[in-house]
Amino acid sequence: MVNSLHVPRLVIAAPSSGSGKTTVATGLMAAFSERGLAVSPHKAGPDYIDPGYHALATGRPGRNLDAFMCGPELVAPLFAHGAAGCDLALVEGVMGLYDGAAGRGELASTAQVAKLLRAPVVLVVDASSQSRSVAALVHGFASFDPQVRLGGVILNKVGSDRHEVMLREALEEAGMPVLGVLRRAPQVAAPSRHLGLVPVAERRRDALASVTALADQVRAGCDLEALMALARTAPPLTCDSWSPEQATRGLGRSPGRRPVVAVAGGAAFTFSYAEHAELLTAAGADVVTFDPLRDEALPEGTTGLVIGGGFPEVYAPELAANEPLRKAVAAFAADGGPVAAECAGLLYLARSLDGKAMCGVIDADARMSERLTLGYREAVAVSDSALAATGTRLRGHEFHRTVIEPGAGAAPAWGFTHPERRVEGFVQQGVHASYLHTHWAAEPSVARRFTEAAARAR
């Protein structure tokens, strides 16, 4: 239905990656939540890891807003779905404010998301190596696109009182409000590795301590009242609020008796968009999570299996040691059970990962690589599967530092049409396995199709 959403909102952006967006955004989410506000957390772009910290800070699902994968037309409806009933919504940007999909102008940039949401922007600036030049930097970002409303600056990594005075004087001359000043505080930084921050699920106790420290730092250094006042200047957002029920309605028959779709979770499989489980549920499935590191059997009654992204390369020995579950997954696939596997799921279904035995569903071997594969992809399904009919077009994202050999089976999952042409992935019996991360809100028919396949498998 069409809503007029009045939720106050801010986009937390930066001139470049590494400026401190996640620090500030997560700290603000936690600080405002501690005040008793219902805070809706969002992340521009495809990243899975930051939303885990957002969820920890707010107690609500972290949701992604990706104009490439879902299309610009879905950004506001997906935002409205997540932010309904909240007192404040905060959107963490991606990369630099104006950086988006390569060669596509503003598409999928933080600036585009801010414009689609009609939200004021707060620029987080790493001030560690500059003083008066900060005014020129901020002026450039404020004037580059007149449709982007830059409402203020939070200065990060400020070295001293004197440094702060020089920065404030320069920005006062430029007419840009300073909404916060944060000193260097490495003790609150989250650890990183080959694909970014270590996910919350792998360090929950330490992550909670980090989020608490971030809230303390932000509360001490930022003007929360001024930030809330700026958020309230966002005008009403009129759009159709996205609904998983509406998205799946009319796409197929109800499965009748609800099939059980088991979704991999735990520390090794942390990458998932909240809307996927919502779509499966709306399509008629009962969604149950399981942990391949700990559970020795699939959930009772499982007739569909979803294994998303994560870090199986970090836990290869432990996954290999859980032989009962590996055999259960292999047997499920051999019986023709529908399996949707993305990236980490693909590796788990392989014969081996870095020499450790995996499920052996796919005749391929995976290993860590020095090369990072990263970027948006345009794809078309080239083989009929439980997930997608041949010809289904989706936009997705690759993000991995592993390789699998061979890279495609006799029946590949996807044909990439941009930025390069190649086939990728595996379709066999009920299995659809690929490196490609997709957002099912862009094509809800895949959730309906998969649920129907799970219902037939009963």
PEKA-V6117 format. One record per pair of residues at least 4 apart in sequence whose ideal C-beta (glycine too) atoms are under 8 Angstrom apart, sorted by sequence separation. I is the first residue (numbers start at 1). J is the second residue. D is the distance in whole Angstrom. If there is no record, write none. Layout:
I J D
I J D
This chain:
15 19 6
20 24 6
21 25 6
22 26 6
23 27 6
24 28 6
25 29 6
26 30 6
27 31 6
28 32 6
29 33 6
30 34 6
31 35 7
33 37 6
43 47 6
47 51 7
48 52 7
49 53 8
50 54 6
51 55 6
52 56 7
53 57 6
54 58 6
55 59 7
58 62 8
66 70 5
67 71 7
70 74 4
71 75 8
73 77 8
74 78 5
75 79 6
76 80 6
77 81 6
78 82 7
79 83 6
80 84 6
93 97 6
95 99 4
100 104 6
104 108 7
108 112 7
109 113 7
110 114 6
111 115 6
112 116 6
113 117 6
127 131 8
130 134 5
132 136 8
133 137 6
134 138 6
135 139 6
136 140 6
137 141 7
138 142 6
139 143 6
140 144 6
144 148 7
159 163 4
160 164 7
161 165 7
162 166 7
163 167 6
164 168 6
165 169 6
166 170 6
167 171 6
168 172 6
169 173 7
170 174 7
172 176 8
185 189 8
192 196 6
198 202 5
199 203 8
200 204 6
203 207 5
204 208 6
205 209 7
206 210 6
207 211 6
208 212 6
209 213 6
210 214 6
211 215 6
212 216 7
213 217 6
214 218 6
215 219 6
216 220 6
217 221 6
218 222 5
223 227 6
224 228 6
225 229 6
226 230 6
227 231 6
228 232 6
229 233 7
242 246 8
243 247 6
244 248 6
245 249 6
255 259 6
264 268 8
265 269 6
266 270 8
272 276 6
274 278 6
275 279 6
276 280 7
277 281 6
278 282 6
279 283 6
281 285 6
291 295 5
295 299 8
298 302 4
311 315 7
312 316 6
315 319 5
316 320 6
317 321 6
318 322 7
322 326 6
323 327 6
324 328 6
325 329 6
326 330 6
327 331 6
328 332 6
329 333 6
330 334 6
331 335 6
333 337 6
341 345 3
342 346 7
343 347 7
344 348 6
345 349 6
346 350 7
352 356 6
381 385 7
388 392 4
403 407 7
408 412 4
416 420 6
417 421 6
427 431 7
438 442 7
440 444 6
444 448 6
445 449 6
446 450 6
447 451 6
448 452 6
449 453 6
450 454 6
451 455 6
452 456 7
453 457 7
454 458 8
14 19 4
32 37 5
33 38 8
55 60 6
65 70 8
67 72 5
70 75 7
94 99 7
100 105 7
106 111 6
107 112 6
114 119 5
158 163 5
171 176 5
192 197 5
193 198 6
198 203 6
219 224 7
222 227 6
242 247 7
264 269 4
265 270 7
272 277 7
280 285 4
281 286 8
290 295 5
332 337 4
340 345 8
341 346 5
348 353 8
352 357 6
353 358 5
384 389 6
408 413 8
416 421 6
426 431 7
427 432 6
438 443 8
14 20 7
33 39 5
55 61 6
83 89 4
100 106 5
101 107 5
106 112 5
114 120 8
158 164 5
171 177 8
172 178 8
191 197 7
192 198 7
218 224 8
281 287 6
320 326 8
333 339 6
339 345 8
347 353 5
351 357 8
352 358 6
381 387 8
384 390 5
388 394 7
415 421 7
416 422 5
426 432 8
427 433 8
440 446 5
14 21 5
32 39 5
43 50 5
55 62 4
82 89 8
100 107 5
101 108 4
114 121 5
127 134 6
130 137 7
171 178 5
190 197 5
191 198 5
200 207 5
265 272 8
280 287 5
298 305 7
312 319 6
319 326 8
332 339 7
341 348 7
351 358 6
381 388 4
383 390 6
415 422 8
416 423 7
425 432 7
426 433 5
440 447 5
13 21 7
43 51 5
54 62 4
67 75 5
70 78 7
98 106 7
100 108 4
142 150 4
190 198 6
290 298 6
341 349 5
350 358 5
358 366 8
381 389 7
382 390 7
415 423 5
416 424 6
425 433 6
426 434 7
438 446 8
12 21 6
53 62 8
66 75 8
100 109 3
125 134 6
141 150 6
155 164 7
158 167 7
263 272 7
290 299 5
349 358 7
350 359 7
351 360 5
381 390 6
414 423 7
415 424 8
425 434 3
29 39 5
41 51 7
51 61 8
52 62 6
65 75 5
79 89 7
99 109 6
111 121 8
168 178 5
277 287 5
329 339 8
339 349 7
348 358 6
349 359 5
350 360 8
381 391 6
414 424 5
424 434 6
425 435 7
43 54 7
51 62 3
98 109 6
99 110 8
100 111 8
110 121 8
167 178 7
288 299 4
347 358 7
348 359 6
350 361 8
351 362 7
380 391 6
381 392 4
412 423 4
413 424 6
414 425 5
424 435 6
425 436 7
12 24 6
29 41 5
42 54 8
50 62 7
51 63 7
79 91 8
97 109 7
98 110 8
100 112 6
125 137 7
138 150 8
155 167 5
191 203 7
349 361 4
350 362 5
351 363 6
353 365 8
354 366 7
355 367 8
380 392 7
381 393 8
412 424 6
413 425 3
424 436 7
12 25 4
41 54 3
51 64 6
65 78 6
97 110 5
98 111 5
125 138 7
168 181 8
190 203 8
263 276 8
349 362 5
351 364 6
352 365 5
353 366 5
354 367 5
380 393 5
381 394 8
412 425 5
413 426 6
41 55 7
65 79 6
94 108 8
95 109 8
96 110 8
97 111 5
167 181 8
263 277 7
288 302 7
350 364 5
351 365 5
352 366 7
353 367 7
354 368 6
379 393 7
380 394 8
412 426 7
413 427 5
63 78 7
94 109 8
95 110 7
123 138 6
138 153 6
292 307 8
350 365 6
378 393 7
379 394 5
408 423 5
411 426 7
412 427 7
12 28 7
25 41 8
41 57 7
48 64 8
63 79 8
94 110 6
333 349 7
346 362 7
350 366 5
379 395 7
408 424 5
409 425 7
411 427 4
41 58 5
47 64 7
93 110 3
164 181 5
190 207 7
378 395 6
379 396 6
407 424 6
408 425 6
409 426 4
411 428 6
10 28 8
39 57 8
40 58 7
46 64 6
63 81 8
123 141 6
153 171 6
377 395 7
396 414 8
408 426 7
409 427 7
410 428 8
39 58 5
41 60 6
43 62 6
45 64 7
63 82 4
134 153 8
261 280 5
285 304 7
329 348 8
347 366 5
376 395 7
377 396 5
409 428 6
413 432 6
40 60 6
41 61 8
42 62 7
43 63 7
44 64 8
45 65 8
46 66 5
93 113 7
190 210 5
329 349 7
346 366 8
376 396 7
377 397 7
413 433 7
414 434 6
39 60 7
41 62 5
42 63 5
43 64 5
44 65 5
45 66 6
61 82 7
93 114 8
134 155 7
189 210 8
376 397 6
377 398 6
413 434 4
38 60 7
41 63 7
42 64 7
43 65 7
44 66 7
46 68 8
60 82 8
91 113 6
188 210 6
293 315 6
339 361 7
375 397 7
414 436 6
40 63 8
42 65 5
46 69 6
91 114 8
153 176 6
155 178 6
158 181 5
268 291 8
269 292 7
375 398 6
413 436 7
430 453 7
26 50 8
33 57 6
97 121 7
152 176 7
153 177 7
154 178 8
158 182 7
159 183 8
261 285 4
263 287 6
265 289 4
266 290 8
267 291 8
268 292 6
305 329 7
374 398 7
25 50 8
29 54 6
33 58 5
152 177 4
153 178 6
154 179 6
155 180 7
157 182 7
158 183 6
159 184 7
188 213 4
259 284 7
260 285 7
261 286 7
263 288 7
264 289 8
265 290 7
266 291 3
268 293 6
293 318 5
373 398 5
374 399 5
33 59 7
60 86 8
65 91 7
91 117 7
97 123 7
150 176 7
151 177 7
152 178 7
153 179 7
154 180 4
155 181 5
156 182 5
157 183 8
158 184 8
187 213 7
188 214 5
258 284 6
259 285 5
260 286 5
261 287 5
262 288 5
263 289 5
264 290 6
265 291 6
266 292 6
267 293 6
280 306 8
293 319 7
296 322 6
333 359 8
373 399 7
26 53 5
30 57 4
121 148 6
123 150 6
152 179 4
154 181 7
155 182 7
157 184 5
258 285 6
259 286 7
261 288 7
262 289 7
263 290 7
264 291 8
266 293 5
292 319 6
295 322 8
297 324 7
298 325 7
305 332 6
334 361 8
373 400 5
430 457 7
22 50 5
26 54 6
29 57 4
30 58 7
91 119 7
121 149 6
122 150 8
125 153 6
127 155 5
128 156 8
151 179 8
154 182 7
185 213 8
255 283 8
256 284 8
258 286 5
260 288 6
262 290 5
264 292 6
266 294 7
294 322 8
296 324 4
297 325 7
305 333 8
333 361 4
372 400 8
373 401 7
383 411 4
385 413 7
25 54 7
29 58 5
120 149 5
121 150 5
122 151 6
123 152 8
124 153 8
125 154 7
127 156 7
128 157 4
188 217 6
255 284 4
293 322 7
296 325 5
319 348 7
330 359 5
372 401 5
382 411 8
383 412 6
27 57 8
120 150 8
121 151 6
122 152 5
123 153 5
124 154 5
125 155 6
126 156 5
127 157 6
128 158 8
254 284 5
255 285 8
276 306 7
292 322 6
295 325 6
298 328 5
302 332 7
329 359 5
330 360 6
371 401 7
382 412 5
383 413 7
22 53 7
26 57 5
120 151 4
122 153 7
123 154 7
125 156 6
126 157 5
127 158 5
128 159 7
244 275 7
248 279 6
252 283 8
297 328 6
298 329 7
326 357 7
330 361 6
370 401 8
382 413 7
404 435 8
68 100 8
115 147 5
122 154 6
124 156 6
131 163 7
185 217 6
247 279 7
251 283 8
276 308 8
296 328 8
305 337 6
307 339 7
312 344 5
326 358 7
329 361 7
369 401 6
371 403 8
381 413 7
382 414 7
7 40 7
11 44 8
67 100 8
68 101 5
115 148 6
134 167 5
138 171 6
242 275 8
292 325 6
304 337 7
305 338 7
306 339 8
307 340 7
308 341 8
309 342 5
310 343 8
311 344 7
320 353 8
326 359 5
368 401 6
369 402 6
381 414 6
382 415 4
111 145 6
114 148 6
132 166 7
142 176 7
244 278 4
248 282 5
298 332 6
303 337 7
304 338 5
305 339 5
306 340 5
307 341 4
308 342 5
309 343 4
310 344 4
313 347 7
319 353 8
323 357 8
326 360 7
368 402 6
369 403 5
380 414 7
381 415 8
72 107 8
114 149 8
131 166 4
135 170 4
139 174 5
182 217 6
244 279 5
247 282 7
248 283 5
302 337 8
303 338 8
304 339 8
305 340 7
306 341 8
307 342 7
308 343 7
309 344 5
312 347 5
367 402 7
379 414 4
380 415 5
400 435 6
68 104 7
127 163 7
131 167 6
134 170 5
135 171 6
138 174 6
182 218 7
262 298 5
272 308 5
304 340 8
308 344 7
309 345 7
312 348 5
320 356 4
366 402 5
367 403 6
379 415 7
42 79 6
75 112 8
111 148 5
132 169 8
133 170 8
134 171 6
139 176 8
244 281 7
245 282 5
262 299 5
271 308 5
272 309 8
307 344 7
308 345 6
316 353 5
319 356 7
320 357 5
366 403 7
377 414 8
379 416 5
380 417 6
398 435 5
54 92 7
75 113 6
79 117 6
132 170 4
135 173 6
138 176 5
180 218 7
183 221 7
244 282 4
269 307 6
271 309 3
307 345 3
316 354 5
320 358 7
366 404 4
378 416 7
379 417 7
398 436 6
399 437 7
68 107 6
69 108 8
106 145 8
131 170 7
135 174 4
182 221 5
243 282 8
260 299 6
269 308 6
270 309 8
271 310 5
306 345 8
317 356 6
319 358 7
365 404 7
366 405 8
377 416 5
378 417 5
397 436 7
398 437 7
42 82 6
67 107 6
68 108 4
72 112 7
76 116 5
127 167 6
181 221 5
182 222 8
260 300 8
262 302 4
269 309 7
270 310 5
313 353 6
316 356 4
364 404 5
365 405 6
378 418 4
396 436 4
397 437 5
42 83 8
67 108 5
75 116 5
76 117 6
135 176 7
180 221 5
181 222 8
260 301 4
261 302 8
264 305 8
269 310 4
270 311 7
307 348 6
312 353 6
313 354 6
364 405 6
377 418 7
382 423 6
396 437 5
397 438 8
40 82 5
50 92 6
66 108 6
67 109 8
75 117 7
180 222 3
260 302 5
261 303 7
262 304 7
264 306 7
268 310 5
307 349 7
316 358 8
364 406 6
377 419 8
385 427 5
394 436 8
396 438 4
40 83 4
98 141 8
179 222 6
180 223 6
260 303 6
261 304 4
262 305 5
263 306 5
264 307 4
267 310 8
268 311 6
269 312 7
376 419 8
384 427 7
395 438 8
396 439 8
72 116 6
97 141 6
179 223 5
259 303 5
260 304 7
261 305 7
262 306 7
263 307 8
264 308 6
267 311 8
268 312 5
375 419 7
383 427 4
386 430 5
388 432 7
394 438 5
67 112 6
259 304 6
261 306 6
263 308 7
364 409 8
385 430 8
386 431 8
387 432 4
40 86 4
67 113 6
98 144 6
264 310 8
268 314 7
312 358 8
340 386 7
363 409 8
385 431 8
386 432 6
38 85 7
39 86 6
42 89 6
44 91 6
47 94 7
98 145 7
179 226 5
180 227 8
268 315 4
339 386 7
340 387 5
362 409 7
385 432 4
395 442 7
38 86 4
39 87 7
40 88 7
41 89 8
42 90 7
43 91 7
44 92 7
45 93 8
65 113 5
179 227 6
267 315 7
338 386 4
394 442 6
37 86 8
38 87 5
39 88 5
40 89 4
41 90 6
42 91 4
43 92 5
44 93 5
45 94 3
67 116 7
177 226 7
338 387 8
353 402 8
394 443 5
37 87 4
38 88 8
39 89 7
40 90 7
42 92 7
44 94 5
45 95 8
268 318 8
393 443 8
37 88 5
39 90 6
41 92 8
43 94 7
97 148 7
179 230 7
268 319 6
392 443 7
65 117 8
394 446 8
392 445 7
350 404 6
392 446 7
32 87 8
313 368 6
343 398 8
347 402 6
388 443 8
32 88 6
128 184 7
292 348 7
343 399 7
389 445 8
122 179 6
343 400 6
347 404 7
379 436 6
388 445 8
32 90 8
346 404 7
388 446 5
377 436 6
387 446 5
389 449 7
29 90 5
388 449 7
28 90 6
364 426 7
373 435 7
387 449 6
45 108 7
386 449 7
387 450 5
44 108 8
201 265 8
362 426 5
386 450 6
25 90 6
44 109 8
45 110 8
201 266 7
202 267 5
25 91 8
26 92 8
44 110 5
201 267 5
362 428 8
25 92 4
386 453 4
154 222 6
199 267 7
202 270 7
44 113 5
201 270 5
362 431 7
22 92 6
200 270 8
361 431 6
21 92 6
199 270 4
271 342 8
362 433 6
21 93 6
271 343 7
361 433 8
271 344 7
9 83 7
152 226 7
5 80 5
152 227 8
269 344 6
7 83 5
268 344 7
269 345 7
3 80 6
349 426 8
5 83 7
10 88 8
12 90 6
17 95 5
152 230 6
5 84 7
7 86 6
8 87 7
9 88 7
10 89 8
12 91 7
14 93 7
16 95 7
17 96 7
151 230 5
269 348 8
346 425 7
7 87 7
8 88 5
9 89 4
10 90 6
11 91 5
12 92 5
13 93 4
16 96 5
346 426 8
3 84 7
7 88 7
8 89 7
9 90 7
10 91 7
12 93 6
15 96 5
264 345 7
7 89 5
9 91 7
11 93 6
14 96 6
15 97 7
151 233 7
304 386 8
349 431 7
13 96 8
14 97 7
16 99 8
13 97 4
264 348 8
349 433 5
346 433 4
313 401 8
345 433 6
346 434 6
313 402 6
346 435 6
309 399 8
341 431 7
339 430 6
341 432 7
342 433 8
343 434 8
338 430 4
339 431 5
340 432 5
341 433 4
342 434 6
343 435 5
336 429 5
337 430 5
338 431 8
339 432 7
341 434 7
342 435 8
343 436 8
336 430 5
338 432 8
339 433 7
342 436 7
343 437 6
334 429 8
342 437 5
333 429 7
342 438 7
13 110 5
333 430 7
13 111 8
24 122 8
333 431 5
11 110 6
24 124 5
13 114 7
23 124 8
11 113 7
11 114 4
21 124 5
20 124 5
19 124 5
122 227 7
11 117 7
19 125 6
20 126 6
19 126 4
9 117 6
11 119 5
13 121 5
15 123 7
18 126 7
122 230 7
10 119 6
11 120 7
12 121 8
13 122 7
14 123 6
202 311 8
9 119 5
10 120 6
11 121 5
12 122 5
13 123 6
14 124 5
15 125 6
16 126 8
120 230 5
340 450 6
9 120 8
10 121 7
11 122 7
13 124 7
14 125 7
15 126 8
120 231 7
199 310 8
10 122 6
12 124 6
14 126 8
199 311 7
202 314 8
338 450 6
120 233 6
120 234 6
119 234 5
338 453 4
118 234 6
195 311 7
338 454 5
117 234 8
118 235 6
118 237 6
338 457 6
117 237 6
337 457 5
193 314 8
336 457 7
15 137 6
15 141 6
309 437 6
24 154 6
24 156 7
23 156 7
20 156 4
19 156 6
20 157 7
53 190 7
88 228 7
10 151 8
88 231 6
53 197 7
56 200 5
306 450 8
55 200 7
49 195 8
304 450 6
49 196 5
50 197 7
52 199 5
53 200 6
304 451 7
49 197 5
52 200 4
56 204 8
47 196 7
49 198 8
52 201 7
304 453 7
49 199 5
304 454 3
48 199 8
56 207 6
303 454 5
56 208 6
303 455 7
304 457 7
53 207 7
57 211 5
303 457 4
52 207 8
56 211 5
303 458 5
24 180 7
53 210 8
57 214 8
80 237 7
84 241 6
24 182 7
53 211 6
57 215 7
79 237 8
23 182 7
80 239 6
80 240 8
81 241 5
76 237 6
80 241 4
81 242 4
279 440 5
283 444 8
20 182 7
77 239 5
80 242 7
81 243 7
279 441 7
76 239 4
77 240 5
77 241 6
78 242 5
275 439 7
276 440 5
283 447 5
23 188 7
77 242 4
275 440 6
279 444 6
282 447 8
283 448 5
23 189 7
271 437 7
273 439 6
275 441 5
285 451 5
273 440 7
280 447 5
283 450 8
284 451 5
22 190 8
74 242 7
273 441 8
279 447 4
283 451 4
279 448 8
283 452 8
285 454 6
280 450 7
276 447 7
280 451 6
284 455 7
22 197 7
194 372 8
30 211 5
34 215 6
30 212 7
27 211 8
30 214 6
31 215 5
26 211 6
30 215 4
34 219 8
27 214 4
31 218 5
26 214 5
27 215 6
30 218 7
31 219 5
35 224 8
261 450 7
27 217 6
28 218 6
261 451 7
23 214 6
27 218 3
31 222 8
27 219 8
32 224 7
259 451 6
31 224 6
251 444 6
252 445 8
261 454 5
23 217 8
24 218 7
28 222 7
247 441 7
251 445 5
260 454 8
27 222 8
259 454 4
28 224 8
32 228 8
248 444 5
252 448 5
255 451 6
259 455 4
78 275 7
247 444 4
251 448 4
252 449 7
255 452 6
258 455 8
24 222 8
257 455 7
259 457 7
28 227 7
242 441 7
248 447 6
253 452 7
255 454 8
256 455 7
259 458 6
244 444 8
248 448 5
252 452 6
255 455 3
257 458 7
195 399 6
195 400 8
195 401 7
194 401 5
64 273 6
63 273 8
63 274 6
62 274 8
63 275 8
61 274 4
10 227 7
52 270 7
8 228 7
10 230 7
10 231 5
49 270 8
9 231 6
48 270 7
49 271 8
8 231 4
48 271 4
8 232 5
10 234 8
48 272 7
9 234 5
48 273 8
8 234 6
7 234 8
6 236 5
7 237 8
5 236 7
6 237 8
4 236 5
5 237 4
4 237 7
5 238 8
4 238 5
5 239 7
3 238 7
2 238 7
3 239 7
5 241 8
2 239 7
3 240 7
2 240 6
3 241 5
1 240 7
2 241 8
1 241 7
48 309 6
108 376 7
102 375 7
102 376 8
101 376 5
69 376 7
68 376 5
103 419 8
102 419 7
69 395 5
68 395 6
69 396 6
69 397 6
68 397 8
46 376 8
66 397 8
46 397 4
46 399 7
78 441 6
74 441 6
74 442 7
69 438 7
70 439 5
69 439 4
70 441 6
71 442 6
70 442 5
66 439 6
69 442 6
64 439 7
46 437 6
46 439 8
